[in-house]
Amino acid sequence: MNTNSPADAVVHPAIAPLSYLLGTWRGQGEGGYPTVSSFSYGEQLHFSPISGKPVIAYTQKTWKLSSGEPMHGESGYWRPKLDGSLEVVISQSTGLVEVQKGTYNEQEKTIKLQSQLVGNASKVKEISRVFEFANGELSYIVQMATNLNNLQPHLKAVLKKVH
């Protein structure tokens, strides 16, 4: 059993290029889709190393800005490779599961992910996620395709590191 706290975690060399992600991020986002009315939300992301392993644990939660009522949650693992490729698995509170592959650019601090599999989803066929870190902010755009609509913007947010 590993009794180290996350703060004591040994950062594996494979995750060092993404170490700027480690910690907790909070901010606001906007969403919409042809089949969904536009909405705004608060969000928190947390990225933590798993001591000595080439993996980053990931959790996300969103809430309604007006009431603080929970909206969505997801968790998973990010596995960066030293060649600049990245594998991500995410399970959502809705029961949907994503297996994504992509790339990261260490100099530009960008991450591009594309779904390889979207499981347990009757309508969602494809998801892409693009993250950018600039000026101390982490922003992202999520695009989605369904059985009725081609890949197009669904969510976007800007987050600041809180610790």
Backbone as CSV, one residue per row, in Angstrom:
resi,resn,N_x,N_y,N_z,CA_x,CA_y,CA_z,C_x,C_y,C_z
1,MET,0.844,-1.188,0.000,0.000,0.000,0.000,0.878,1.236,0.000
2,ASN,0.585,2.201,-0.857,1.342,3.448,-0.944,0.721,4.461,0.004
3,THR,1.500,4.896,0.981,0.978,5.850,1.961,1.420,7.271,1.672
4,ASN,2.096,7.485,0.548,2.515,8.846,0.195,1.311,9.706,-0.135
5,SER,1.340,10.946,0.304,0.285,11.880,-0.089,0.554,12.337,-1.517
6,PRO,-0.459,12.856,-2.229,-0.233,13.327,-3.595,0.885,14.363,-3.678
7,ALA,1.051,15.180,-2.635,2.104,16.197,-2.648,3.482,15.555,-2.643
8,ASP,3.590,14.326,-2.110,4.862,13.622,-2.041,5.099,12.728,-3.251
9,ALA,4.157,12.691,-4.172,4.237,11.774,-5.302,5.493,12.044,-6.130
10,VAL,6.131,10.962,-6.537,7.291,11.060,-7.413,6.765,11.182,-8.840
11,VAL,7.144,12.255,-9.524,6.667,12.490,-10.885,7.497,11.654,-11.857
12,HIS,6.846,10.740,-12.529,7.487,9.878,-13.514,7.965,10.733,-14.691
13,PRO,9.119,10.410,-15.285,9.625,11.207,-16.417,8.626,11.344,-17.572
14,ALA,7.772,10.356,-17.782,6.807,10.428,-18.884,5.776,11.524,-18.674
15,ILE,5.467,11.871,-17.414,4.466,12.925,-17.199,5.088,14.298,-16.980
16,ALA,6.416,14.363,-16.876,7.081,15.655,-16.675,6.682,16.709,-17.715
17,PRO,6.551,16.366,-19.015,6.158,17.390,-19.998,4.762,17.972,-19.756
18,LEU,3.923,17.261,-19.000,2.577,17.744,-18.697,2.449,18.172,-17.233
19,SER,3.568,18.348,-16.551,3.526,18.664,-15.118,2.820,19.990,-14.830
20,TYR,2.747,20.891,-15.822,2.020,22.148,-15.620,0.533,21.906,-15.346
21,LEU,0.011,20.757,-15.750,-1.400,20.430,-15.494,-1.655,20.050,-14.040
22,LEU,-0.655,19.531,-13.356,-0.843,18.967,-12.020,-1.386,20.000,-11.055
23,GLY,-2.419,19.619,-10.331,-3.061,20.513,-9.381,-4.541,20.645,-9.683
24,THR,-5.140,21.666,-9.079,-6.580,21.902,-9.205,-6.822,23.193,-9.974
25,TRP,-7.737,23.132,-10.908,-8.103,24.257,-11.777,-9.584,24.549,-11.594
26,ARG,-9.942,25.836,-11.551,-11.357,26.222,-11.451,-11.649,27.355,-12.419
27,GLY,-12.891,27.369,-12.906,-13.286,28.440,-13.802,-14.712,28.262,-14.257
28,GLN,-14.984,28.863,-15.419,-16.336,28.835,-15.970,-16.301,28.416,-17.426
29,GLY,-17.415,27.840,-17.852,-17.524,27.407,-19.230,-18.894,27.675,-19.798
30,GLU,-18.985,27.425,-21.103,-20.243,27.579,-21.834,-20.446,26.334,-22.679
31,GLY,-21.698,25.942,-22.816,-22.010,24.785,-23.630,-23.231,25.014,-24.489
32,GLY,-23.387,24.144,-25.443,-24.533,24.175,-26.337,-24.336,23.141,-27.424
33,TYR,-25.366,22.949,-28.197,-25.329,21.994,-29.296,-26.644,22.176,-30.041
34,PRO,-26.732,21.761,-31.282,-28.007,21.942,-31.987,-29.205,21.347,-31.243
35,THR,-28.972,20.305,-30.459,-30.070,19.656,-29.738,-30.127,20.048,-28.259
36,VAL,-29.268,21.028,-27.843,-29.183,21.436,-26.435,-29.197,22.955,-26.360
37,SER,-30.017,23.520,-25.486,-30.011,24.973,-25.281,-28.670,25.410,-24.686
38,SER,-28.239,26.614,-25.022,-26.983,27.138,-24.486,-27.053,27.242,-22.970
39,PHE,-25.905,27.012,-22.321,-25.841,27.076,-20.865,-24.444,27.477,-20.419
40,SER,-24.339,27.977,-19.192,-23.065,28.314,-18.575,-22.886,27.437,-17.352
41,TYR,-21.649,27.221,-16.955,-21.383,26.351,-15.816,-20.078,26.721,-15.129
42,GLY,-19.978,26.347,-13.865,-18.721,26.400,-13.137,-18.061,25.044,-13.251
43,GLU,-16.723,25.017,-13.137,-16.012,23.755,-13.334,-14.763,23.673,-12.484
44,GLN,-14.450,22.456,-12.087,-13.178,22.181,-11.419,-12.563,20.936,-12.030
45,LEU,-11.290,21.035,-12.401,-10.502,19.898,-12.877,-9.404,19.626,-11.864
46,HIS,-9.051,18.375,-11.692,-7.924,18.042,-10.829,-7.077,16.980,-11.520
47,PHE,-5.783,17.264,-11.626,-4.809,16.348,-12.213,-3.805,15.990,-11.130
48,SER,-3.609,14.705,-10.869,-2.641,14.320,-9.836,-1.782,13.155,-10.321
49,PRO,-0.484,13.223,-9.994,0.393,12.113,-10.375,0.122,10.901,-9.494
50,ILE,0.417,9.743,-10.024,0.382,8.512,-9.244,1.850,8.150,-9.035
51,SER,2.287,8.181,-7.798,3.702,8.105,-7.458,4.463,7.044,-8.235
52,GLY,5.459,7.513,-8.993,6.349,6.623,-9.718,5.769,5.986,-10.961
53,LYS,4.516,6.257,-11.285,3.854,5.641,-12.441,3.737,6.658,-13.584
54,PRO,3.719,6.189,-14.835,3.601,7.094,-15.986,2.147,7.469,-16.279
55,VAL,1.404,7.865,-15.232,-0.030,8.106,-15.344,-0.417,9.328,-14.521
56,ILE,-1.383,10.090,-15.033,-1.980,11.212,-14.306,-3.436,10.856,-14.047
57,ALA,-3.859,10.904,-12.796,-5.273,10.704,-12.464,-6.004,12.018,-12.720
58,TYR,-7.229,11.922,-13.246,-7.999,13.097,-13.674,-9.406,13.026,-13.105
59,THR,-9.875,14.135,-12.542,-11.279,14.239,-12.144,-11.809,15.590,-12.586
60,GLN,-13.109,15.632,-12.870,-13.760,16.857,-13.320,-15.157,16.887,-12.735
61,LYS,-15.588,18.083,-12.337,-16.976,18.262,-11.921,-17.444,19.637,-12.361
62,THR,-18.738,19.718,-12.687,-19.336,20.990,-13.078,-20.584,21.227,-12.242
63,TRP,-20.994,22.511,-12.187,-22.173,22.901,-11.419,-22.832,24.101,-12.063
64,LYS,-24.119,24.268,-11.751,-24.864,25.420,-12.240,-24.353,26.662,-11.527
65,LEU,-24.054,27.707,-12.294,-23.538,28.940,-11.697,-24.560,29.590,-10.783
66,SER,-25.835,29.508,-11.145,-26.878,30.200,-10.386,-27.136,29.573,-9.022
67,SER,-27.053,28.240,-8.930,-27.448,27.570,-7.692,-26.347,26.736,-7.038
68,GLY,-25.287,26.447,-7.781,-24.257,25.560,-7.270,-24.620,24.090,-7.377
69,GLU,-25.806,23.799,-7.925,-26.273,22.419,-8.072,-25.350,21.635,-9.009
70,PRO,-24.922,20.419,-8.614,-24.049,19.616,-9.472,-24.692,19.338,-10.834
71,MET,-23.835,19.316,-11.892,-24.315,19.027,-13.239,-23.706,17.744,-13.799
72,HIS,-22.388,17.697,-13.885,-21.705,16.615,-14.596,-20.424,16.283,-13.844
73,GLY,-19.998,15.052,-13.964,-18.718,14.645,-13.405,-18.101,13.569,-14.265
74,GLU,-16.775,13.520,-14.249,-16.071,12.473,-14.961,-14.716,12.250,-14.303
75,SER,-14.162,11.082,-14.540,-12.836,10.791,-14.005,-12.142,9.819,-14.937
76,GLY,-10.822,9.742,-14.794,-10.081,8.826,-15.640,-8.598,8.951,-15.442
77,TYR,-7.880,8.522,-16.471,-6.424,8.503,-16.424,-5.850,8.996,-17.745
78,TRP,-4.773,9.761,-17.645,-4.028,10.253,-18.801,-2.663,9.566,-18.787
79,ARG,-2.286,8.945,-19.907,-1.003,8.250,-20.022,-0.169,8.882,-21.134
80,PRO,0.644,9.894,-20.790,1.525,10.484,-21.800,2.715,9.568,-22.092
81,LYS,3.153,9.580,-23.325,4.325,8.816,-23.752,5.430,9.808,-24.104
82,LEU,6.676,9.382,-23.980,7.800,10.274,-24.231,7.885,10.739,-25.686
83,ASP,7.186,10.040,-26.605,7.208,10.433,-28.023,6.197,11.538,-28.345
84,GLY,5.496,12.068,-27.318,4.521,13.131,-27.550,3.105,12.627,-27.776
85,SER,2.902,11.324,-27.715,1.543,10.791,-27.843,0.913,10.680,-26.459
86,LEU,-0.398,10.499,-26.443,-1.140,10.507,-25.190,-2.336,9.576,-25.319
87,GLU,-2.570,8.766,-24.286,-3.750,7.905,-24.209,-4.568,8.343,-23.004
88,VAL,-5.877,8.465,-23.188,-6.755,8.942,-22.116,-7.992,8.054,-22.063
89,VAL,-8.379,7.671,-20.846,-9.654,6.998,-20.634,-10.458,7.835,-19.651
90,ILE,-11.740,8.031,-19.969,-12.617,8.867,-19.143,-13.951,8.156,-18.980
91,SER,-14.426,8.094,-17.741,-15.786,7.610,-17.501,-16.607,8.788,-16.992
92,GLN,-17.770,8.965,-17.577,-18.638,10.089,-17.232,-19.754,9.635,-16.300
93,SER,-20.291,10.585,-15.534,-21.383,10.279,-14.598,-22.646,9.831,-15.323
94,THR,-22.731,10.088,-16.611,-23.880,9.676,-17.413,-23.794,8.216,-17.843
95,GLY,-22.659,7.553,-17.548,-22.456,6.172,-17.964,-21.649,6.051,-19.242
96,LEU,-21.402,7.151,-19.918,-20.629,7.152,-21.151,-19.145,6.970,-20.832
97,VAL,-18.441,6.256,-21.684,-17.008,6.020,-21.526,-16.301,6.461,-22.802
98,GLU,-15.166,7.151,-22.635,-14.349,7.579,-23.771,-12.975,6.946,-23.695
99,VAL,-12.488,6.442,-24.806,-11.097,6.056,-24.960,-10.559,6.987,-26.030
100,GLN,-9.544,7.781,-25.660,-9.022,8.778,-26.587,-7.527,8.603,-26.789
101,LYS,-7.083,8.970,-27.972,-5.658,9.039,-28.271,-5.391,10.426,-28.829
102,GLY,-4.166,10.869,-28.640,-3.828,12.184,-29.155,-2.365,12.481,-28.987
103,THR,-2.088,13.779,-28.999,-0.715,14.263,-28.911,-0.650,15.460,-27.979
104,TYR,0.550,15.698,-27.466,0.810,16.930,-26.731,2.046,17.584,-27.317
105,ASN,2.072,18.905,-27.259,3.224,19.673,-27.697,3.790,20.357,-26.462
106,GLU,4.953,19.901,-26.025,5.543,20.394,-24.781,5.870,21.878,-24.849
107,GLN,6.387,22.358,-25.980,6.757,23.768,-26.109,5.532,24.672,-26.154
108,GLU,4.537,24.302,-26.943,3.335,25.131,-27.098,2.313,24.890,-25.991
109,LYS,2.520,23.846,-25.195,1.604,23.469,-24.119,0.174,23.295,-24.645
110,THR,0.075,22.475,-25.687,-1.223,22.130,-26.264,-1.411,20.616,-26.225
111,ILE,-2.657,20.212,-26.125,-3.022,18.800,-26.092,-4.211,18.619,-27.029
112,LYS,-4.119,17.633,-27.926,-5.212,17.342,-28.854,-5.586,15.879,-28.717
113,LEU,-6.855,15.628,-28.405,-7.347,14.267,-28.190,-8.508,13.968,-29.135
114,GLN,-8.564,12.739,-29.611,-9.621,12.291,-30.509,-10.122,10.933,-30.027
115,SER,-11.441,10.785,-29.933,-11.992,9.516,-29.443,-11.666,8.374,-30.393
116,GLN,-11.288,7.254,-29.798,-11.115,5.996,-30.511,-12.343,5.121,-30.295
117,LEU,-12.975,5.338,-29.137,-14.159,4.583,-28.758,-15.015,5.458,-27.852
118,VAL,-16.306,5.523,-28.124,-17.269,6.136,-27.214,-18.237,5.009,-26.883
119,GLY,-18.198,4.559,-25.645,-18.981,3.403,-25.247,-20.193,3.763,-24.414
120,ASN,-21.205,2.919,-24.484,-22.449,3.054,-23.721,-23.184,4.345,-24.051
121,ALA,-23.083,4.786,-25.289,-23.751,6.012,-25.725,-24.642,5.694,-26.913
122,SER,-25.917,5.956,-26.773,-26.822,5.644,-27.869,-26.734,6.668,-28.998
123,LYS,-26.367,7.910,-28.669,-26.366,8.971,-29.681,-24.986,9.534,-29.983
124,VAL,-24.083,9.605,-28.996,-22.763,10.203,-29.197,-21.871,9.239,-29.963
125,LYS,-21.293,9.718,-31.059,-20.466,8.875,-31.914,-18.987,9.237,-31.864
126,GLU,-18.673,10.496,-31.532,-17.287,10.954,-31.583,-17.128,12.159,-30.658
127,ILE,-15.959,12.259,-30.019,-15.639,13.393,-29.150,-14.186,13.777,-29.373
128,SER,-13.935,15.072,-29.496,-12.555,15.564,-29.534,-12.396,16.617,-28.441
129,ARG,-11.192,16.689,-27.909,-10.874,17.655,-26.857,-9.539,18.303,-27.201
130,VAL,-9.494,19.632,-27.126,-8.255,20.376,-27.339,-8.039,21.274,-26.130
131,PHE,-6.876,21.133,-25.485,-6.498,21.940,-24.330,-5.333,22.840,-24.711
132,GLU,-5.345,24.070,-24.185,-4.228,24.996,-24.375,-3.925,25.672,-23.055
133,PHE,-2.634,25.785,-22.742,-2.199,26.503,-21.553,-1.448,27.741,-22.017
134,ALA,-1.943,28.935,-21.628,-1.295,30.189,-21.994,-1.651,31.251,-20.959
135,ASN,-0.705,32.110,-20.654,-0.925,33.223,-19.727,-1.510,32.761,-18.390
136,GLY,-1.070,31.602,-17.912,-1.521,31.100,-16.625,-2.924,30.509,-16.624
137,GLU,-3.535,30.360,-17.805,-4.894,29.827,-17.899,-4.906,28.554,-18.736
138,LEU,-5.754,27.625,-18.331,-5.984,26.399,-19.083,-7.348,26.530,-19.748
139,SER,-7.367,26.457,-21.057,-8.646,26.531,-21.773,-8.819,25.258,-22.586
140,TYR,-10.069,24.966,-22.885,-10.328,23.793,-23.712,-11.572,24.013,-24.553
141,ILE,-11.646,23.213,-25.619,-12.838,23.118,-26.459,-13.127,21.632,-26.642
142,VAL,-14.367,21.238,-26.372,-14.819,19.876,-26.618,-15.783,19.922,-27.795
143,GLN,-15.526,19.076,-28.783,-16.446,18.927,-29.903,-17.069,17.538,-29.830
144,MET,-18.278,17.434,-30.375,-19.012,16.175,-30.293,-19.755,15.937,-31.605
145,ALA,-19.836,14.672,-31.971,-20.676,14.256,-33.101,-21.684,13.244,-32.579
146,THR,-22.894,13.331,-33.091,-23.944,12.383,-32.715,-24.438,11.686,-33.975
147,ASN,-25.416,10.831,-33.810,-25.983,10.172,-34.978,-26.761,11.147,-35.858
148,LEU,-27.032,12.368,-35.363,-27.748,13.382,-36.151,-26.888,14.561,-36.588
149,ASN,-25.729,14.785,-35.928,-24.903,15.965,-36.196,-23.436,15.594,-36.332
150,ASN,-22.756,16.255,-37.265,-21.321,16.073,-37.441,-20.565,16.711,-36.277
151,LEU,-19.266,16.420,-36.189,-18.413,16.972,-35.139,-18.491,18.489,-35.139
152,GLN,-18.862,19.063,-33.992,-18.970,20.510,-33.849,-18.846,20.905,-32.380
153,PRO,-18.556,22.194,-32.101,-18.335,22.622,-30.717,-19.517,22.284,-29.803
154,HIS,-19.169,21.818,-28.596,-20.165,21.481,-27.575,-19.879,22.231,-26.271
155,LEU,-18.612,22.248,-25.829,-18.228,22.885,-24.573,-16.937,23.686,-24.752
156,LYS,-16.816,24.768,-23.983,-15.542,25.492,-23.917,-15.457,26.145,-22.551
157,ALA,-14.238,26.226,-22.030,-14.062,26.804,-20.696,-12.664,27.388,-20.565
158,VAL,-12.509,28.270,-19.581,-11.226,28.850,-19.207,-11.089,28.662,-17.704
159,LEU,-9.963,28.078,-17.287,-9.744,27.751,-15.885,-8.414,28.331,-15.396
160,LYS,-8.371,28.650,-14.111,-7.141,29.117,-13.473,-6.761,28.149,-12.377
161,LYS,-5.442,27.973,-12.185,-4.979,27.043,-11.150,-5.243,27.650,-9.780
162,VAL,-5.871,26.861,-8.896,-6.136,27.317,-7.547,-5.195,26.703,-6.533
163,HIS,-4.610,25.555,-6.833,-3.513,24.956,-6.053,-3.070,23.664,-6.676
